[in-house]
């Protein structure tokens, strides 16, 4: 009761304050602006006369009446308005919008000088100074710091100055300070939970961080201010990225209805038209942007960025170059150009572009990162073999090339037949020993969670040494990325990302048993809980995942779609889809032409297909009683088995594990029933059963190191040398760095007279820089000789003996080879 | 310019051969000092390195028991060749060895443990008072007519190098300064290098101090790399020329005149290979390979003949 009374006092007090504020027309105009009622704001500001002239200018800017706004600002300055610094910086910002950097700079410098001359600057003066510094901060840390200090001062003078805090967020975000930007926007939102601009800022932070919530947050911003052109443009950009061209077009149009002077909105409309081949709209957008910005660098930069997002790398250089030609100081366009040149393998040109950016703005973190990486890559070794160019750190270039080139040659031939397309060769594959370097190579910044990337015929990926052993399979990753080169090329870079990823995973599975994503407990649980996105919305599963596992689920889901499509229409359907995309059809049209189904039918049919495919685990992984139990019978059975194992009740555990295996026979995780059964069977010396159990894991799980090692041991023990060799070869795709695996494989290969494999393994041992390299080279010579390559064996031995003439093992082998080459001569003859 | 460099290199080879000759007939004496371990894992590591060296010295280098002294934190002095690694015990061991050595012999001293201090005050922690680098310098000063190989594998051992360096000495430390004080793994790799074929880079059946040092530094770097740790120890060596010349191992020389002659002929052929390598850059590739093959086959045949004559070497 007391609390309620207190609330009443607070409420009355707030209403009273509100009433007082509304007596001040400035406050009224600001409130109207914040609510998106720009016309009303303009009307009230006009009625306010000279004191409200700057606010009138602001309202006019928001309505796209830029010429009128500039006139009002000029009048405010002439009339020595209190906020004349604000008017002056606003004129500078309008000049910047036109692309007139010189004029913008001139106004900004004047504002900064005026600000410094003030003995007691007001909050508005601080704010104007901060905005001026922001206009000047390209390439200047001093101005970035100046802007921050001025915004902080504005907030200190008036802690309710939300504009200063919002702009602080914008400042941080412009300098890649996403965490600080989020703090600034949240500070605003604590005071004004519906602040549309702060919500827009927050959405931008979320997008920067790759979070799936960006679209929802910008929708909140638009709910607060439906006319905020920047928010509408941002929503258009998000839809464009998701390849939802209709929605992108609608949002861009709404932004223009609110502010027809938004170059951003015209650029997005133009980019959407470019992507969909709508030349009439494209020309209209370009013309409009040119009116607003006589040298529309921003327009072309937006096109170039949209092309990157849609993986149309081949178009990007031309567009970015147009932007740079229009504005040689357009650092963002130069970054786009340089980055894309590097993605196309134009290393010299890319570096030159980035050097230009660095000269203009040495504080651009992404450019600095990439230039540093390029310096480091100068030490990398390039190996040209067949249709591939491998670029890798010198310590492991030879080792990785030994394995990856034959694999990719096989992949190339397989995929060329499958997709009736051949990428330009050589295909360049770069390996990085640090995931952070791979991330910088891809994005210019660290933090990319991916393992590999394909830019067409340039592939980049983590070297197997970049991650913990068992965290990824470098063979399947390379196959995956090369598949992109085919699917992108065959569709003229028009295949949507979800399908391209789906095809890559699908091809991984076809390449080798066990490769590619497979069913997991969490995937089946997500399917059973209806958490998975429908096919028609799968792009967002990649671009804006709602929860951490969603990206992985989306890869697998997309690959299953390929399975279903092939089952429905046969092998050629995937190729036909790529051709349809190449010919300009959108996804619903592609579905219709290749599958004979509408998008809704595809969604329904695919859902049905998945539920049939996973019918058995769906019954046991997902609880039928959703009100009480969170997990299904499979999980509880596994938990029971683990408890029994820990308690030493092996027989009971075995029964539980066998039950769990029957519930989800395909599950191959190393926390699954098959793996534990294999271990128990091994301990009981039931080798045959152990091999059967462990094979369930090794044929479905591409990163199961221990399981493959166990299988190799078990098979070798039973005399199944061929099977043991296969397991050892699978291990090498998980990690090629254990010399013992290579030695073992070489010995087994020799025993089976597979001398080509023995030679490869002996070469791998040398590539690992063994402690006793000369001995390893003699072993290589032995393998070469055994395989009949006497000339190479002899050359190898001569090189060894050149370094170590006393090496008796090498001497003996050389004499033996000589004796073999000279019938009648005995190696024992003195 | 290239010719001048090559000629210089050849001169070095000849000169090294000169240093190496006495080493072939050397008598080796070994002193292994294990410091305080502090915990079982270190104790195991220290013992393992010491055992490797002791058994290697006996089995591979044919060093008699009377010339191998092992001191450790907990040894009971059951024989003059084993004892506790106190300061007095170390001093006594040097005294024992000083009576045994003859001019031209090689004394190998290996310290295994945890280091502390810096400069002349650098130490390896032993039971009781710790001798300093200056103390060790005083003890080895009595071996001026022998070659001393002093290896401190302890953490923070770097300053031993400047304190102990001198003519006729090879000083090896596991770290580059006293400041590298994290746990060192150098001991196990240096011991493994000295006592295995893997470090024998020229495959002459003997492992030189330089070969063992290079092996150990390479393997230490690999150990850090494979566990993705920043390398916190960087070994150093005082005299690479002498380190190349001082080697351990190899079968005993034969006194059979036929074998002696064959060995000499083989050594001459090996010198021809060295000379041929110097001329490589100025020769036609095919001619070079042909001559190389002729020489190495001749060397191989000499080896066979030596073996047939009943010598392991």
Interface residues (C-beta under 8 A of the other chain):
Chain A: X737 X769 X771 X772 X774 X775 X794 X795 X798 X801 X802 X803 X804 X805 X806 X807 X808 X809 X810 X811 X812 X814 X815 X818 X828 X829 X830
Chain B: X197 X198 X199 X200 X201 X202 X203 X204 X205 X215 X218 X219 X222 X226 X269 X270 X273 X277 X289 X292 X293 X295 X296 X297 X299 X300 X301 X303 X304 X305 X308
